[in-house]
Amino acid sequence: MFNRYLVDGLRDGSAGLDGDGDITLDELYGYVHDRVVDEIPQQRPKKQDNIEGRIIIARNVNWSLPTHLRHSLNSPIAVGRLAALDALDHLYRIGNDPVRRRVTSEYQ
């Protein structure tokens, strides 16, 4: 079961929990852990590591601009559009190359 969720989360990108286009070790573990525990509450997968920092496992091949950002960019309310621009700026700074390209295309 653990391996099934591990593969599924990488294959469809659903393990990319923070929406930045990358799937980190912590995101993948959190994704798999939650699904395993949901299915079998008695089973508690453990993560053992002594590595610090952000470890990228894979790119989220199915990443797209979050729906709430797309709606905010088209909002008639200026404050909503400004907040969306801040969020796009954040994604540009933390995202990988495909994310940056997509964010740049939204700016234009």
C-alpha atoms as an extended CHARMM CRD file, in Angstrom:
* protein
*
       108  EXT
         1         1  MET       CA              0.0000000000        0.0000000000        0.0000000000  PROA      1               0.0000000000
         2         2  PHE       CA              2.8200000000        2.4200000000        0.8710000000  PROA      2               0.0000000000
         3         3  ASN       CA              4.4760000000        1.8290000000       -2.5050000000  PROA      3               0.0000000000
         4         4  ARG       CA              1.1790000000        2.2590000000       -4.3660000000  PROA      4               0.0000000000
         5         5  TYR       CA              0.6130000000        5.7030000000       -2.8510000000  PROA      5               0.0000000000
         6         6  LEU       CA              4.2630000000        6.6070000000       -3.3420000000  PROA      6               0.0000000000
         7         7  VAL       CA              4.0520000000        5.8250000000       -7.0600000000  PROA      7               0.0000000000
         8         8  ASP       CA              0.5970000000        7.4160000000       -7.4700000000  PROA      8               0.0000000000
         9         9  GLY       CA              1.6790000000       10.6530000000       -5.7730000000  PROA      9               0.0000000000
        10        10  LEU       CA              4.6960000000       10.9540000000       -8.0540000000  PROA      10              0.0000000000
        11        11  ARG       CA              2.9000000000        9.8160000000      -11.2090000000  PROA      11              0.0000000000
        12        12  ASP       CA             -0.0260000000       12.2360000000      -11.0400000000  PROA      12              0.0000000000
        13        13  GLY       CA              1.7060000000       15.0010000000       -9.1020000000  PROA      13              0.0000000000
        14        14  SER       CA             -0.7360000000       14.9130000000       -6.1980000000  PROA      14              0.0000000000
        15        15  ALA       CA              2.1520000000       14.5950000000       -3.7300000000  PROA      15              0.0000000000
        16        16  GLY       CA              3.2140000000       18.1510000000       -4.6330000000  PROA      16              0.0000000000
        17        17  LEU       CA              1.3530000000       19.6190000000       -1.6960000000  PROA      17              0.0000000000
        18        18  ASP       CA              2.5610000000       23.2290000000       -1.7290000000  PROA      18              0.0000000000
        19        19  GLY       CA              1.9000000000       23.8970000000       -5.4100000000  PROA      19              0.0000000000
        20        20  ASP       CA              5.4090000000       25.0630000000       -6.3300000000  PROA      20              0.0000000000
        21        21  GLY       CA              5.8970000000       22.4680000000       -9.0730000000  PROA      21              0.0000000000
        22        22  ASP       CA              8.3700000000       20.2970000000       -7.1470000000  PROA      22              0.0000000000
        23        23  ILE       CA              7.7280000000       17.2710000000       -4.9810000000  PROA      23              0.0000000000
        24        24  THR       CA             10.0180000000       17.2560000000       -1.9780000000  PROA      24              0.0000000000
        25        25  LEU       CA             10.8460000000       14.3770000000        0.3250000000  PROA      25              0.0000000000
        26        26  ASP       CA              8.7210000000       15.9300000000        3.0910000000  PROA      26              0.0000000000
        27        27  GLU       CA              5.7380000000       16.4620000000        0.7840000000  PROA      27              0.0000000000
        28        28  LEU       CA              5.9480000000       12.9200000000       -0.5650000000  PROA      28              0.0000000000
        29        29  TYR       CA              6.2010000000       11.4610000000        2.9180000000  PROA      29              0.0000000000
        30        30  GLY       CA              3.2600000000       13.5640000000        4.1720000000  PROA      30              0.0000000000
        31        31  TYR       CA              1.1460000000       12.5730000000        1.1830000000  PROA      31              0.0000000000
        32        32  VAL       CA              1.8830000000        8.8440000000        1.5180000000  PROA      32              0.0000000000
        33        33  HSD       CA              1.5890000000        8.8490000000        5.3060000000  PROA      33              0.0000000000
        34        34  ASP       CA             -1.8450000000       10.4910000000        5.2630000000  PROA      34              0.0000000000
        35        35  ARG       CA             -3.2360000000        8.0990000000        2.6640000000  PROA      35              0.0000000000
        36        36  VAL       CA             -1.8910000000        4.9870000000        4.3760000000  PROA      36              0.0000000000
        37        37  VAL       CA             -3.2750000000        6.1020000000        7.7540000000  PROA      37              0.0000000000
        38        38  ASP       CA             -6.6370000000        6.9870000000        6.1660000000  PROA      38              0.0000000000
        39        39  GLU       CA             -6.8800000000        3.4880000000        4.7340000000  PROA      39              0.0000000000
        40        40  ILE       CA             -5.4390000000        1.5680000000        7.7070000000  PROA      40              0.0000000000
        41        41  PRO       CA             -5.4330000000        3.7200000000       10.8620000000  PROA      41              0.0000000000
        42        42  GLN       CA             -3.3330000000        1.1670000000       12.7710000000  PROA      42              0.0000000000
        43        43  GLN       CA             -0.4660000000        1.5170000000       10.3190000000  PROA      43              0.0000000000
        44        44  ARG       CA              1.8260000000        4.5110000000       10.9290000000  PROA      44              0.0000000000
        45        45  PRO       CA              4.6190000000        4.8680000000        8.3560000000  PROA      45              0.0000000000
        46        46  LYS       CA              7.7530000000        6.4420000000        9.7900000000  PROA      46              0.0000000000
        47        47  LYS       CA             10.2630000000        8.7080000000        8.1150000000  PROA      47              0.0000000000
        48        48  GLN       CA             13.8000000000        8.4750000000        9.3840000000  PROA      48              0.0000000000
        49        49  ASP       CA             16.3230000000       10.9310000000        8.0740000000  PROA      49              0.0000000000
        50        50  ASN       CA             19.1260000000       13.0770000000        9.3150000000  PROA      50              0.0000000000
        51        51  ILE       CA             19.2870000000       15.3630000000        6.2950000000  PROA      51              0.0000000000
        52        52  GLU       CA             18.5780000000       19.0530000000        6.5470000000  PROA      52              0.0000000000
        53        53  GLY       CA             17.0930000000       21.2680000000        3.8820000000  PROA      53              0.0000000000
        54        54  ARG       CA             14.6790000000       20.8590000000        1.0360000000  PROA      54              0.0000000000
        55        55  ILE       CA             15.2060000000       17.6320000000       -0.8950000000  PROA      55              0.0000000000
        56        56  ILE       CA             13.4400000000       17.5800000000       -4.2480000000  PROA      56              0.0000000000
        57        57  ILE       CA             12.3840000000       14.1140000000       -5.3470000000  PROA      57              0.0000000000
        58        58  ALA       CA             10.6320000000       14.9690000000       -8.6160000000  PROA      58              0.0000000000
        59        59  ARG       CA              8.9170000000       17.6510000000      -10.6440000000  PROA      59              0.0000000000
        60        60  ASN       CA              5.1580000000       17.6840000000      -10.5850000000  PROA      60              0.0000000000
        61        61  VAL       CA              4.4970000000       16.8800000000      -14.2390000000  PROA      61              0.0000000000
        62        62  ASN       CA              0.8370000000       17.8350000000      -13.8640000000  PROA      62              0.0000000000
        63        63  TRP       CA              1.4470000000       21.2170000000      -12.2230000000  PROA      63              0.0000000000
        64        64  SER       CA             -0.8390000000       24.0110000000      -13.2680000000  PROA      64              0.0000000000
        65        65  LEU       CA             -1.5720000000       27.4300000000      -11.9160000000  PROA      65              0.0000000000
        66        66  PRO       CA             -3.8460000000       27.0310000000       -8.8850000000  PROA      66              0.0000000000
        67        67  THR       CA             -7.4990000000       27.6910000000       -9.6510000000  PROA      67              0.0000000000
        68        68  HSD       CA             -7.8440000000       30.3690000000       -6.9940000000  PROA      68              0.0000000000
        69        69  LEU       CA             -5.0020000000       32.3370000000       -8.6080000000  PROA      69              0.0000000000
        70        70  ARG       CA             -6.5390000000       32.1160000000      -12.0590000000  PROA      70              0.0000000000
        71        71  HSD       CA             -9.8170000000       33.4290000000      -10.6700000000  PROA      71              0.0000000000
        72        72  SER       CA             -8.1010000000       36.1830000000       -8.6800000000  PROA      72              0.0000000000
        73        73  LEU       CA             -6.1840000000       37.3820000000      -11.7370000000  PROA      73              0.0000000000
        74        74  ASN       CA             -9.5090000000       37.9190000000      -13.5070000000  PROA      74              0.0000000000
        75        75  SER       CA            -11.2440000000       39.4470000000      -10.5130000000  PROA      75              0.0000000000
        76        76  PRO       CA            -12.9910000000       42.7910000000      -10.9470000000  PROA      76              0.0000000000
        77        77  ILE       CA            -11.6860000000       43.6530000000       -7.4690000000  PROA      77              0.0000000000
        78        78  ALA       CA             -8.2700000000       45.3210000000       -7.6150000000  PROA      78              0.0000000000
        79        79  VAL       CA             -7.1740000000       44.0180000000       -4.2090000000  PROA      79              0.0000000000
        80        80  GLY       CA             -7.7950000000       40.4560000000       -5.4040000000  PROA      80              0.0000000000
        81        81  ARG       CA             -5.7100000000       41.0070000000       -8.5270000000  PROA      81              0.0000000000
        82        82  LEU       CA             -2.8770000000       42.5540000000       -6.4910000000  PROA      82              0.0000000000
        83        83  ALA       CA             -2.8750000000       39.5910000000       -4.0970000000  PROA      83              0.0000000000
        84        84  ALA       CA             -2.7330000000       37.2500000000       -7.0880000000  PROA      84              0.0000000000
        85        85  LEU       CA              0.2770000000       39.1280000000       -8.4530000000  PROA      85              0.0000000000
        86        86  ASP       CA              2.0290000000       38.7360000000       -5.0980000000  PROA      86              0.0000000000
        87        87  ALA       CA              1.2800000000       35.0090000000       -5.1910000000  PROA      87              0.0000000000
        88        88  LEU       CA              2.6150000000       34.7580000000       -8.7620000000  PROA      88              0.0000000000
        89        89  ASP       CA              5.7680000000       36.5810000000       -7.6790000000  PROA      89              0.0000000000
        90        90  HSD       CA              6.1960000000       34.0810000000       -4.8500000000  PROA      90              0.0000000000
        91        91  LEU       CA              5.7280000000       31.1340000000       -7.2150000000  PROA      91              0.0000000000
        92        92  TYR       CA              8.2490000000       32.6610000000       -9.6040000000  PROA      92              0.0000000000
        93        93  ARG       CA             10.8320000000       32.9720000000       -6.8260000000  PROA      93              0.0000000000
        94        94  ILE       CA             10.3810000000       29.4480000000       -5.4220000000  PROA      94              0.0000000000
        95        95  GLY       CA              9.2470000000       27.4920000000       -8.4780000000  PROA      95              0.0000000000
        96        96  ASN       CA             11.2060000000       25.3960000000      -10.9180000000  PROA      96              0.0000000000
        97        97  ASP       CA             11.7160000000       26.3370000000      -14.6030000000  PROA      97              0.0000000000
        98        98  PRO       CA              8.3120000000       25.1220000000      -15.8990000000  PROA      98              0.0000000000
        99        99  VAL       CA              6.5760000000       26.9980000000      -13.0750000000  PROA      99              0.0000000000
       100       100  ARG       CA              8.5290000000       30.1710000000      -13.8510000000  PROA      100             0.0000000000
       101       101  ARG       CA              7.6050000000       29.9250000000      -17.5370000000  PROA      101             0.0000000000
       102       102  ARG       CA              3.9180000000       29.5270000000      -16.6900000000  PROA      102             0.0000000000
       103       103  VAL       CA              4.0020000000       32.4070000000      -14.1980000000  PROA      103             0.0000000000
       104       104  THR       CA              5.7720000000       34.6200000000      -16.7310000000  PROA      104             0.0000000000
       105       105  SER       CA              3.0940000000       33.8700000000      -19.3200000000  PROA      105             0.0000000000
       106       106  GLU       CA              0.4140000000       34.9640000000      -16.8050000000  PROA      106             0.0000000000
       107       107  TYR       CA              2.1830000000       38.3140000000      -16.2920000000  PROA      107             0.0000000000
       108       108  GLN       CA              1.9840000000       39.0710000000      -20.0140000000  PROA      108             0.0000000000
